[in-house]
Amino acid sequence: MGFLEIDDEDRYDLITAINDPFSYLLYVEQRASAIHRLHRALKKDGILFLDIPNIVWILKNYIEPQSIKATYGEYEILREIKHEFDLVNCIMLHRDRFEIRKNDILLDTVEKTHLFAIIGFPELDYFLKSTGFVEIETYNSYKARQSETLSSSRIMISVRKG
């Protein structure tokens, strides 16, 4: 179920949101509601782990994505990625376009667009603390074994329900 459909109380020991699902909540009110619902759904001392892109870091270090070509047997696949940033509404548009060819003949084109909220750590920190989470720890990668200052393309946060 989605974050905004969670209606459980004191049910889970652990809730994880890995590989960006929280970023699909485009509006601040949705994210505030989701954090509240996640807090309510966790048992006392339950753990919440969030993993989202650090789009602020990505913007600071931005490099235009390059096209990628791959060959699978007789098929050639071209992937093109485009980004657009709406800095007024804090939304990033990510567009994937795939061309599938066989013997230089275009067989199909597939496009997929994703919208991601541009979420900074201060917003998450505020929502987590004001909802009653404690022991906020941050990580830059899954290799980290202790809390560290955020300095990479990921924001990874673990918190405990107090």
C-alpha positions as semicolon CSV with decimal commas, in nm:
position;residue;x (nm);y (nm);z (nm)
1;M;0,000;0,000;0,000
2;G;0,104;0,360;-0,036
3;F;0,218;0,578;0,251
4;L;-0,109;0,770;0,254
5;E;-0,315;0,451;0,290
6;I;-0,133;0,322;0,599
7;D;-0,386;0,322;0,880
8;D;-0,234;0,072;1,125
9;E;-0,145;0,148;1,484
10;D;0,144;-0,006;1,685
11;R;0,175;-0,292;1,435
12;Y;0,528;-0,299;1,287
13;D;0,877;-0,335;1,431
14;L;1,041;-0,207;1,111
15;I;0,925;-0,004;0,813
16;T;1,159;0,062;0,520
17;A;1,118;0,286;0,220
18;I;1,412;0,198;-0,002
19;N;1,500;0,327;-0,347
20;D;1,297;0,647;-0,354
21;P;0,926;0,569;-0,290
22;F;0,901;0,854;-0,037
23;S;1,013;1,095;-0,311
24;Y;0,697;1,026;-0,508
25;L;0,506;1,225;-0,244
26;L;0,524;1,556;-0,428
27;Y;0,360;1,782;-0,172
28;V;0,478;1,881;0,176
29;E;0,137;1,798;0,324
30;Q;0,157;1,444;0,183
31;R;0,503;1,392;0,332
32;A;0,392;1,525;0,672
33;S;0,090;1,292;0,669
34;A;0,307;0,997;0,563
35;I;0,557;1,053;0,846
36;H;0,269;1,075;1,095
37;R;0,113;0,753;0,960
38;L;0,447;0,571;0,968
39;H;0,504;0,680;1,329
40;R;0,158;0,561;1,431
41;A;0,203;0,226;1,251
42;L;0,528;0,143;1,430
43;K;0,539;-0,029;1,768
44;K;0,723;0,147;2,050
45;D;1,098;0,140;1,971
46;G;1,015;0,044;1,611
47;I;1,258;0,156;1,340
48;L;1,188;0,356;1,025
49;F;1,446;0,362;0,745
50;L;1,413;0,605;0,453
51;D;1,631;0,607;0,140
52;I;1,574;0,893;-0,105
53;P;1,780;1,079;-0,363
54;N;1,965;1,382;-0,230
55;I;1,850;1,604;-0,514
56;V;2,002;1,915;-0,356
57;W;2,344;1,740;-0,373
58;I;2,263;1,618;-0,726
59;L;2,184;1,975;-0,837
60;K;2,506;2,106;-0,684
61;N;2,710;1,837;-0,862
62;Y;2,490;1,803;-1,170
63;I;2,620;1,631;-1,481
64;E;2,383;1,587;-1,776
65;P;2,305;1,214;-1,811
66;Q;2,468;1,040;-2,106
67;S;2,290;0,807;-2,347
68;I;2,351;0,438;-2,288
69;K;2,358;0,170;-2,559
70;A;2,339;-0,201;-2,489
71;T;2,327;-0,502;-2,719
72;Y;2,133;-0,818;-2,639
73;G;2,178;-1,073;-2,913
74;E;2,039;-0,912;-3,230
75;Y;1,875;-0,627;-3,041
76;E;2,024;-0,288;-2,966
77;I;1,869;-0,075;-2,692
78;L;1,934;0,295;-2,655
79;R;1,840;0,464;-2,328
80;E;1,821;0,842;-2,311
81;I;1,764;1,022;-1,981
82;K;1,646;1,381;-1,949
83;H;1,596;1,586;-1,632
84;E;1,396;1,901;-1,573
85;F;1,388;2,087;-1,244
86;D;1,096;2,294;-1,117
87;L;1,273;2,478;-0,837
88;V;0,966;2,685;-0,743
89;N;0,760;2,374;-0,663
90;C;1,061;2,157;-0,569
91;I;0,991;1,885;-0,824
92;M;1,233;1,698;-1,048
93;L;1,109;1,540;-1,370
94;H;1,304;1,232;-1,480
95;R;1,228;1,108;-1,831
96;D;1,350;0,773;-1,965
97;R;1,327;0,699;-2,337
98;F;1,418;0,360;-2,476
99;E;1,463;0,277;-2,845
100;I;1,470;-0,089;-2,939
101;R;1,630;-0,178;-3,273
102;K;1,706;-0,495;-3,461
103;N;1,939;-0,478;-3,763
104;D;1,919;-0,096;-3,752
105;I;1,539;-0,106;-3,780
106;L;1,346;0,076;-3,506
107;L;1,106;-0,178;-3,353
108;D;0,968;0,016;-3,058
109;T;1,007;0,328;-2,848
110;V;0,910;0,332;-2,482
111;E;0,896;0,643;-2,265
112;K;0,847;0,668;-1,892
113;T;0,829;0,985;-1,683
114;H;0,880;1,005;-1,308
115;L;0,821;1,306;-1,085
116;F;1,025;1,329;-0,766
117;A;0,993;1,576;-0,482
118;I;1,307;1,771;-0,408
119;I;1,332;1,698;-0,036
120;G;1,609;1,836;0,180
121;F;1,729;1,687;0,507
122;P;1,601;1,983;0,717
123;E;1,242;1,908;0,612
124;L;1,274;1,540;0,701
125;D;1,450;1,620;1,027
126;Y;1,170;1,858;1,127
127;F;0,887;1,616;1,041
128;L;1,059;1,322;1,211
129;K;1,136;1,511;1,534
130;S;0,798;1,684;1,555
131;T;0,622;1,350;1,509
132;G;0,812;1,191;1,799
133;F;1,092;1,000;1,631
134;V;1,425;0,990;1,813
135;E;1,781;0,878;1,745
136;I;1,795;1,023;1,395
137;E;2,096;0,879;1,214
138;T;2,205;0,956;0,858
139;Y;2,409;0,757;0,607
140;N;2,551;0,815;0,259
141;S;2,548;0,453;0,143
142;Y;2,465;0,100;0,248
143;K;2,833;0,048;0,329
144;A;2,809;0,288;0,625
145;R;2,812;0,120;0,964
146;Q;2,764;0,432;1,172
147;S;2,587;0,765;1,136
148;E;2,764;1,017;0,914
149;T;2,710;1,366;0,777
150;L;2,516;1,359;0,452
151;S;2,752;1,425;0,160
152;S;2,641;1,207;-0,132
153;S;2,365;1,155;-0,385
154;R;2,155;0,960;-0,131
155;I;1,982;1,058;0,191
156;M;1,948;0,754;0,412
157;I;1,791;0,799;0,754
158;S;1,713;0,563;1,036
159;V;1,497;0,670;1,331
160;R;1,333;0,504;1,629
161;K;0,982;0,558;1,756
162;G;1,018;0,703;2,104
